[in-house]
Each structure stands twice: as structure tokens, then as C-alpha cells.
Amino acid sequence: MLQILKQNQKHFSMYAVLILIFAVFGFLTDFVNFMPRNITNLVIQNSYILILAIGMVMVIIIGKIDLSVGSVVALTGAIAAWAYNLAGGSLIVALLVSLFAGALIGAFQGYWIAYLKVPAFIVTLAGMLGWRGATYLFTDLQPIGLTNDSFKVITTGFVEPGFIDAKLLALLVGIAVVVLMVLFDLRRRQKRTKLGFDILPMPLFALKNLFISAVIMWVFYKFSMDRGVPIIIVIIGALVVFLTYVMNNTVFGRNIYAIGGNAKAAKLSGINAERTELYVFTIMGVLAAFAGVIFTAYMNQATPAAGNMFELDAISAVFVGGASATGGVGTIIGSIIGGLVMGVINNGMSLMNLGPEFQYVVKGLVLLVAVWYDLYNNKKSS
């Protein structure tokens, strides 16, 4: 049992860190951060970071890095605003044009990395500079306003089906999420048992699910006390479910972990590593574009300076969420938890009226400690 606990300590510790940081900021802010409106705002204000973290964890699992996501957010956000105005206020057109642009950017960078063998650090560093310059050219260093306020419904809207109260719906959605999570975890436990893998003892398994279920229900209870379930939560939830399934239950997902674990062995076993890496960076480009759309909606305009330092938050979220700096380890859920940790830090320091200079220092230290913790665990296990 002790061995199993050691193997899962990173998984457990990220939940503990999230609760601890949230509680500390609660004491420091007279528990203003526990208010329902603040919980809703916390999720909305960090939604684009969570989306970036979902893509970034896939990049880091294959042992690469993407420093360009902040600049891609800026450029695709500007493209989304331009397309929205050009199409007479069509959100669908803006979304499709922006996602297509993100896919092209991701595929372009992925080709240089996968097939031309230029290090990802160099390619994406060039992208960070190049796409930022392209944004300045595209916007002429001026914000691009939107023709109407319909665009921002993505971040300001709430699920309101009409036939049921939005606040009651929030509680029902929370219950549904908990039930599905427990059923999925039970099924995964059964599969691991059949394959002969180590599993958590049933009391510890039950305690883990009880703890996570309590956190989920608390969040949705706070939603029910405010305005209901934000639309962006539904979008992020769908992305998490879909990509978690892809990573855990498809050949493509297994190839990603295999390449990150040992790229040479993966190639010798017949895996097309180049094509997989190209797809991963294309997905990252699409998610960065989606984050650009979300940020444009949140700001209700596209600005040339959008996305500044977003790569820091996304990379930090992935490492705080348990991904390994050496590749081969990481989960979509972990990156979401890590993103929430970074969001809670941002939110708590803002409530304390601390300037961005303090926020950068704290987030830098969090990233440093997260990577050190990963390397420390790897050294112990070896």
C-alpha cells in the first residue's frame, strides 16, 4: 500500500496544493475568494489558460515545449474579431476562421519540429516573436472593436434552457458530473485489475473519489448561488472529456505517451513519431486559437498585446498538474488542476491588491518548485 501511495503522491499532492493555496488566500482576503460571484469569475477569467494547458500538456508529454501560444492567442484573436465584423456579426464564421488559422500555425511549426528536426524550443521561440509581429502588422497596433456585444456571450453567458431554473440546473449538473466521474473511475479500476496493474486499496479509492466529489459539488453549489453554470464551463468540460478519452483510449493517445517515454523505442516499434508530433502541434495551434477567441470575447475586443506571458501560465499549469519535465507523464485533468492553482494565485493576489510584479515573482517560484519536485521524485524512483 505504501508503494502505491508513493506512485500516486504527485496525483494526490496537486489536489492538496489547490485546496491549501485557496484556503491560505481565504484567510488573507477575509474569505472574499469563497464568495459565489468570485468562484464564477475565477473560472471565467482563467478559462483561456485552462484551454491552453489542455494542449500544452500533450506537447510536454511528447517531450517538447511551445513558447509561441501567447502570440498565437493574440494573432488568432485578432483574426476572429476581423472575421466577426466582416461576416456581419457571425460568431460561427469568426470561430471557424480563427480555428483554421490556428491549425495552419500549429501545423507549420509542427512540420519544422517533426520533419525538419529543428528543436521545438527554437521553432516556438521564433514563433513567439514572429506571430507577435504578425499581430502588430494585422492590427496596425490598434485594438479591433466588435460590431456588437454578441461575441462576448461565450464568456459572459450562462446555461439557461428555459424549462428549468438555471440555479437548480447547476446543482443537477454537479450531481451528474460526480456520478459520471465515479462510474468512469470504477470502470478504469476494473480494467486495470484485469490487466494486473497496481490499484489503490478500496478504502483509499473511495476516499479519493469522495474528496474530489465534494470539491466538485462545492463548486457547482457556488454556481447555483450565483447565476448558474457558465457556458465556458460546459465548453471546457467537453474538451476535457473528449481529449481525456483520446489520450487514454486511442492509438493516437498511446503513441503520444510512448514517444514521450522513449522516442527511439517508439520509432522502432513502428510508431510514426513525426506524424504524431505534427498532429500534436496542430492540436495545440487549434486550442491556442480557441483560447484567442475566448480572450477576445472576454475583453470584448482584440488587442495587439493580448496573450502576453500566457505561455508562462500554461506551462506552469502543466507542471503543477503533475507532468514530467522529461516527457512521457501527464494528464488532461492534471493540467486543469494546475491551471486552477495558477488561477487561484492570480485571483488571490488581485484581491489583495498586489501588483503584477509580485504575481510574476510568485508564479515563477511556483514553476521552479513544480519542476524541482518532479525531478526530485524521478531521482527517488530511480
C-alpha positions as CSV (number, residue, x, y, z in Angstrom):
1,M,0.0,0.0,0.0
2,L,2.9,2.4,0.8
3,Q,4.3,1.7,-2.6
4,I,1.0,2.6,-4.3
5,L,0.8,5.7,-2.3
6,K,4.3,6.7,-3.4
7,Q,3.5,6.1,-7.0
8,N,0.4,8.3,-6.7
9,Q,1.8,11.0,-4.5
10,K,2.0,13.5,-7.4
11,H,-1.6,12.9,-8.2
12,F,-2.8,13.5,-4.6
13,S,-0.4,16.4,-3.9
14,M,-1.8,18.6,-6.7
15,Y,-5.3,18.4,-5.1
16,A,-3.8,19.2,-1.7
17,V,-1.9,22.2,-3.2
18,L,-5.0,23.6,-4.8
19,I,-7.0,23.4,-1.5
20,L,-4.1,24.7,0.6
21,I,-3.5,27.7,-1.7
22,F,-7.2,28.5,-1.8
23,A,-7.5,28.3,1.9
24,V,-4.5,30.5,2.5
25,F,-5.8,33.2,0.3
26,G,-9.2,32.8,2.0
27,F,-7.6,33.8,5.3
28,L,-5.6,36.6,3.7
29,T,-8.7,38.1,1.9
30,D,-11.3,37.6,4.7
31,F,-12.7,34.8,2.6
32,V,-13.8,37.1,-0.2
33,N,-12.4,34.4,-2.6
34,F,-15.0,32.0,-1.3
35,M,-17.9,34.1,-2.5
36,P,-20.1,32.6,-5.3
37,R,-19.5,35.5,-7.6
38,N,-15.8,35.3,-7.2
39,I,-15.8,31.5,-7.9
40,T,-17.7,32.2,-11.1
41,N,-15.3,35.0,-12.1
42,L,-12.3,32.8,-11.2
43,V,-13.3,30.2,-13.8
44,I,-14.2,32.7,-16.5
45,Q,-11.1,34.8,-16.0
46,N,-8.8,31.8,-16.3
47,S,-10.8,29.8,-19.0
48,Y,-8.3,30.6,-21.8
49,I,-5.4,29.5,-19.6
50,L,-7.2,26.2,-18.9
51,I,-7.7,25.7,-22.6
52,L,-4.0,26.4,-23.4
53,A,-3.0,24.0,-20.6
54,I,-5.0,21.2,-22.2
55,G,-3.0,21.5,-25.4
56,M,0.3,22.2,-23.6
57,V,0.2,19.0,-21.6
58,M,0.1,17.0,-24.8
59,V,3.1,18.9,-26.1
60,I,5.1,18.4,-22.9
61,I,4.2,14.7,-22.8
62,I,6.0,14.1,-26.1
63,G,9.0,15.9,-24.6
64,K,8.6,19.2,-26.4
65,I,7.7,22.8,-25.5
66,D,5.6,25.6,-27.1
67,L,6.6,29.1,-26.3
68,S,4.5,30.7,-29.0
69,V,1.0,30.1,-27.6
70,G,0.6,33.7,-26.2
71,S,1.5,35.2,-29.6
72,V,-0.8,32.8,-31.4
73,V,-3.6,33.8,-29.0
74,A,-3.1,37.4,-30.0
75,L,-3.0,36.8,-33.7
76,T,-5.9,34.4,-33.9
77,G,-8.0,36.6,-31.5
78,A,-7.4,39.5,-33.9
79,I,-8.4,37.3,-36.9
80,A,-11.5,36.2,-35.0
81,A,-12.5,39.8,-34.4
82,W,-11.8,40.8,-38.0
83,A,-13.8,37.8,-39.4
84,Y,-16.7,38.5,-37.0
85,N,-17.0,42.1,-38.2
86,L,-16.6,41.1,-41.8
87,A,-19.3,38.5,-41.6
88,G,-21.8,40.9,-40.0
89,G,-21.6,39.6,-36.5
90,S,-21.4,35.8,-37.2
91,L,-19.8,34.0,-34.3
92,I,-19.7,30.7,-36.2
93,V,-17.7,32.3,-39.1
94,A,-15.3,34.0,-36.6
95,L,-14.7,30.8,-34.8
96,L,-14.1,28.7,-37.9
97,V,-11.8,31.2,-39.5
98,S,-9.8,31.6,-36.2
99,L,-9.5,27.8,-35.6
100,F,-8.4,27.2,-39.2
101,A,-5.7,29.9,-38.8
102,G,-4.6,28.2,-35.5
103,A,-4.4,24.8,-37.2
104,L,-2.2,26.3,-40.0
105,I,0.1,27.9,-37.5
106,G,0.3,24.7,-35.4
107,A,1.0,22.5,-38.5
108,F,3.6,25.0,-39.8
109,Q,5.5,24.8,-36.5
110,G,4.9,21.1,-36.2
111,Y,6.4,20.4,-39.6
112,W,9.6,22.3,-38.7
113,I,9.9,20.3,-35.5
114,A,8.8,16.9,-36.6
115,Y,10.2,16.6,-40.1
116,L,13.0,19.2,-40.3
117,K,14.2,18.3,-36.8
118,V,14.6,21.9,-35.6
119,P,14.3,21.9,-31.8
120,A,10.9,22.8,-30.5
121,F,12.3,25.5,-28.3
122,I,13.9,27.3,-31.2
123,V,10.9,26.9,-33.5
124,T,8.3,28.1,-31.0
125,L,10.7,30.9,-29.7
126,A,10.8,32.1,-33.4
127,G,7.0,31.7,-33.4
128,M,6.6,33.8,-30.3
129,L,8.4,36.6,-32.0
130,G,7.1,36.1,-35.5
131,W,3.4,35.7,-34.6
132,R,3.6,38.7,-32.3
133,G,5.0,40.8,-35.1
134,A,2.3,39.5,-37.4
135,T,-0.3,40.6,-34.9
136,Y,1.1,44.1,-34.8
137,L,1.0,44.2,-38.6
138,F,-2.5,42.8,-38.8
139,T,-3.9,45.2,-36.2
140,D,-1.8,48.2,-37.1
141,L,-1.1,48.4,-33.4
142,Q,-4.8,49.4,-32.8
143,P,-7.5,47.4,-31.0
144,I,-10.1,45.8,-33.2
145,G,-13.5,46.5,-31.8
146,L,-16.5,44.3,-32.3
147,T,-19.7,45.4,-34.2
148,N,-21.9,44.3,-31.3
149,D,-21.9,42.6,-27.9
150,S,-23.0,39.1,-29.1
151,F,-19.4,37.9,-29.3
152,K,-18.8,38.1,-25.5
153,V,-21.7,35.6,-24.7
154,I,-19.1,32.9,-24.8
155,T,-17.6,34.2,-21.5
156,T,-20.4,36.1,-20.0
157,G,-23.3,33.7,-20.9
158,F,-24.8,31.1,-18.6
159,V,-26.7,27.9,-19.4
160,E,-30.4,28.9,-19.3
161,P,-32.5,26.2,-21.0
162,G,-35.8,27.9,-20.1
163,F,-37.7,24.8,-18.8
164,I,-35.7,24.7,-15.6
165,D,-34.3,27.2,-13.2
166,A,-30.6,27.9,-14.0
167,K,-29.6,27.7,-10.4
168,L,-31.3,24.3,-9.9
169,L,-29.7,23.2,-13.1
170,A,-26.2,24.0,-11.7
171,L,-26.8,21.5,-8.8
172,L,-28.2,18.8,-11.2
173,V,-25.2,19.3,-13.5
174,G,-22.8,18.9,-10.5
175,I,-24.5,15.7,-9.4
176,A,-24.3,14.4,-13.0
177,V,-20.6,15.2,-13.2
178,V,-19.9,13.4,-9.9
179,V,-21.8,10.3,-10.9
180,L,-20.1,10.1,-14.3
181,M,-16.7,10.7,-12.8
182,V,-17.2,7.9,-10.2
183,L,-18.5,5.5,-12.8
184,F,-15.6,6.2,-15.1
185,D,-13.1,5.7,-12.3
186,L,-14.7,2.4,-11.3
187,R,-14.5,1.2,-14.9
188,R,-10.9,2.2,-15.2
189,R,-10.2,0.4,-11.9
190,Q,-11.8,-2.8,-13.2
191,K,-9.8,-2.6,-16.4
192,R,-6.5,-2.1,-14.5
193,T,-7.4,-5.1,-12.2
194,K,-8.0,-7.4,-15.2
195,L,-4.6,-6.3,-16.7
196,G,-2.8,-7.0,-13.5
197,F,-1.8,-3.4,-12.7
198,D,-1.4,-2.0,-9.2
199,I,-4.6,-0.2,-8.0
200,L,-5.5,1.8,-4.9
201,P,-6.9,-0.2,-2.0
202,M,-10.7,0.2,-1.9
203,P,-10.8,2.5,1.2
204,L,-8.3,4.8,-0.3
205,F,-10.0,4.7,-3.7
206,A,-13.3,5.6,-2.0
207,L,-11.7,8.4,0.0
208,K,-10.2,9.9,-3.2
209,N,-13.5,9.9,-5.0
210,L,-15.3,11.3,-2.0
211,F,-12.9,14.1,-1.7
212,I,-13.0,15.0,-5.4
213,S,-16.8,14.7,-5.5
214,A,-17.1,17.0,-2.5
215,V,-14.9,19.7,-4.3
216,I,-16.9,19.4,-7.5
217,M,-20.3,19.7,-5.7
218,W,-19.0,22.7,-3.7
219,V,-18.0,24.5,-6.9
220,F,-21.4,23.8,-8.5
221,Y,-23.2,24.8,-5.3
222,K,-21.4,28.1,-5.6
223,F,-22.5,28.4,-9.2
224,S,-26.1,27.7,-8.1
225,M,-25.8,30.6,-5.6
226,D,-24.7,32.9,-8.4
227,R,-26.1,32.8,-11.9
228,G,-25.9,29.2,-12.8
229,V,-23.4,27.2,-14.9
230,P,-21.2,29.4,-17.1
231,I,-21.2,28.4,-20.8
232,I,-17.4,28.3,-20.8
233,I,-17.5,25.6,-18.2
234,V,-19.6,23.4,-20.5
235,I,-17.1,24.0,-23.3
236,I,-14.0,23.2,-21.2
237,G,-15.8,20.2,-19.8
238,A,-16.5,18.9,-23.3
239,L,-12.8,19.4,-24.3
240,V,-11.6,17.7,-21.1
241,V,-13.8,14.6,-21.6
242,F,-13.0,14.3,-25.3
243,L,-9.3,14.7,-25.1
244,T,-9.0,12.5,-21.9
245,Y,-10.7,9.8,-23.9
246,V,-8.3,10.3,-26.8
247,M,-5.3,10.2,-24.6
248,N,-6.4,7.1,-22.6
249,N,-8.4,5.0,-25.2
250,T,-7.0,5.6,-28.7
251,V,-3.9,4.6,-30.6
252,F,-3.0,8.2,-31.1
253,G,-3.1,8.9,-27.3
254,R,-0.9,5.8,-26.6
255,N,1.5,6.9,-29.2
256,I,1.9,10.3,-27.5
257,Y,2.9,8.6,-24.2
258,A,5.2,6.2,-26.0
259,I,7.0,8.9,-27.8
260,G,7.4,10.9,-24.6
261,G,8.6,7.9,-22.7
262,N,11.2,6.7,-25.2
263,A,11.1,8.2,-28.7
264,K,13.7,5.8,-30.2
265,A,11.9,2.8,-28.9
266,A,8.6,4.1,-30.1
267,K,10.0,4.5,-33.7
268,L,11.5,1.0,-33.6
269,S,8.1,-0.4,-32.6
270,G,6.5,1.1,-35.7
271,I,5.1,4.4,-34.4
272,N,5.2,7.2,-36.9
273,A,6.7,9.7,-34.4
274,E,6.9,12.6,-37.0
275,R,3.2,12.4,-37.9
276,T,2.2,12.2,-34.2
277,E,4.3,15.2,-33.3
278,L,2.8,17.2,-36.3
279,Y,-0.7,16.3,-35.1
280,V,0.1,17.3,-31.5
281,F,1.3,20.8,-32.6
282,T,-1.6,21.2,-34.9
283,I,-4.0,20.5,-32.0
284,M,-2.0,22.9,-29.9
285,G,-2.5,25.6,-32.6
286,V,-6.2,24.9,-32.7
287,L,-6.6,25.2,-28.9
288,A,-4.5,28.4,-28.8
289,A,-6.8,29.8,-31.5
290,F,-9.8,28.8,-29.4
291,A,-8.2,30.5,-26.4
292,G,-7.7,33.6,-28.6
293,V,-11.4,33.6,-29.4
294,I,-12.2,33.3,-25.7
295,F,-9.9,36.1,-24.7
296,T,-11.3,38.3,-27.4
297,A,-14.8,37.6,-26.1
298,Y,-13.7,38.3,-22.5
299,M,-12.1,41.6,-23.5
300,N,-14.9,42.4,-26.0
301,Q,-12.1,43.5,-28.4
302,A,-8.9,42.2,-29.9
303,T,-5.8,43.9,-28.7
304,P,-2.2,43.7,-30.1
305,A,-0.8,43.0,-26.6
306,A,-3.2,40.1,-25.9
307,G,-1.7,36.8,-24.7
308,N,1.3,38.4,-23.1
309,M,3.0,35.8,-20.9
310,F,0.2,33.3,-21.4
311,E,2.8,30.7,-22.2
312,L,4.2,31.0,-18.6
313,D,0.8,30.3,-17.1
314,A,0.1,27.4,-19.4
315,I,3.5,25.7,-18.9
316,S,3.3,26.3,-15.2
317,A,-0.2,24.8,-15.1
318,V,1.1,21.6,-16.8
319,F,4.0,21.1,-14.4
320,V,2.0,21.9,-11.3
321,G,-0.6,19.4,-12.6
322,G,1.9,16.6,-12.4
323,A,3.5,16.4,-15.8
324,S,7.2,15.4,-16.1
325,A,9.8,17.8,-17.4
326,T,11.4,14.8,-19.1
327,G,8.2,13.8,-21.0
328,G,6.0,10.7,-21.0
329,V,4.0,11.7,-17.9
330,G,0.9,14.0,-17.6
331,T,-2.8,14.1,-17.8
332,I,-5.5,16.4,-19.1
333,I,-7.2,16.5,-15.7
334,G,-3.9,17.3,-14.0
335,S,-3.3,20.2,-16.3
336,I,-6.8,21.6,-15.4
337,I,-6.0,21.3,-11.7
338,G,-2.6,23.0,-12.3
339,G,-4.4,25.8,-14.3
340,L,-6.8,26.3,-11.4
341,V,-3.8,26.6,-9.0
342,M,-2.4,29.3,-11.1
343,G,-5.8,31.0,-11.4
344,V,-6.3,30.9,-7.6
345,I,-2.9,32.5,-7.2
346,N,-3.8,35.3,-9.7
347,N,-7.2,35.8,-8.2
348,G,-5.9,35.8,-4.6
349,M,-3.2,38.3,-5.2
350,S,-5.6,40.5,-7.2
351,L,-8.0,40.5,-4.2
352,M,-5.0,41.5,-2.0
353,N,-4.3,44.4,-4.5
354,L,-0.8,43.1,-5.2
355,G,0.7,44.4,-8.4
356,P,1.7,42.3,-11.4
357,E,5.4,42.4,-10.3
358,F,4.5,40.3,-7.2
359,Q,2.4,38.0,-9.3
360,Y,5.2,37.3,-11.7
361,V,7.6,36.5,-8.8
362,V,5.2,34.1,-7.2
363,K,4.3,32.3,-10.4
364,G,8.0,32.0,-11.3
365,L,8.7,30.4,-7.9
366,V,5.7,28.0,-8.3
367,L,7.0,26.9,-11.7
368,L,10.5,26.4,-10.3
369,V,9.3,24.3,-7.3
370,A,7.0,22.2,-9.5
371,V,9.8,21.2,-11.8
372,W,12.2,20.6,-8.9
373,Y,9.5,18.4,-7.3
374,D,9.2,16.3,-10.5
375,L,13.0,15.9,-10.8
376,Y,13.2,15.0,-7.1
377,N,10.6,12.3,-7.4
378,N,12.2,10.9,-10.6
379,K,15.6,10.7,-8.7
380,K,14.0,8.9,-5.8
381,S,12.2,6.4,-8.0
382,S,15.4,5.6,-9.9
